[in-house]
Amino acid sequence: MNIYVSNLSFNVQDEDLKGFFEEYGEVTSARVITDKFTQRSKGFGFVEMSDDAAANKAIAELNGSVADGRTMRVAEARPKEERPAKRQSFSKSW
């Protein structure tokens, strides 16, 4: 199951995020999303767990918990929505 974690402290790293969930079961991946230009955390991340029952327990118990002074929001991740391609507009300036 893929889990969405938001309102993370900007100090939380991938290993920290993994550690929050490991006590509930096997974590197959944990990733804090970073800005591609500055490499700073965007304050949210994703955790994948192999066992859905363990993942649901982790969601129930970690949602609303405090880590590094911030109250985390934890929920099952929704599938990524397809977005229409951005159209570039060109203006003639002559």
Secondary structure, 3 states (H helix, E strand, C coil): CEEEEECCCCCCCHHHHHHHHHCCCCEEEEEEEECCCCCCEEEEEEEEECCHHHHHHHHHHHCCCEECCEECEEEECCCCCCCCCCCCCCCCCC
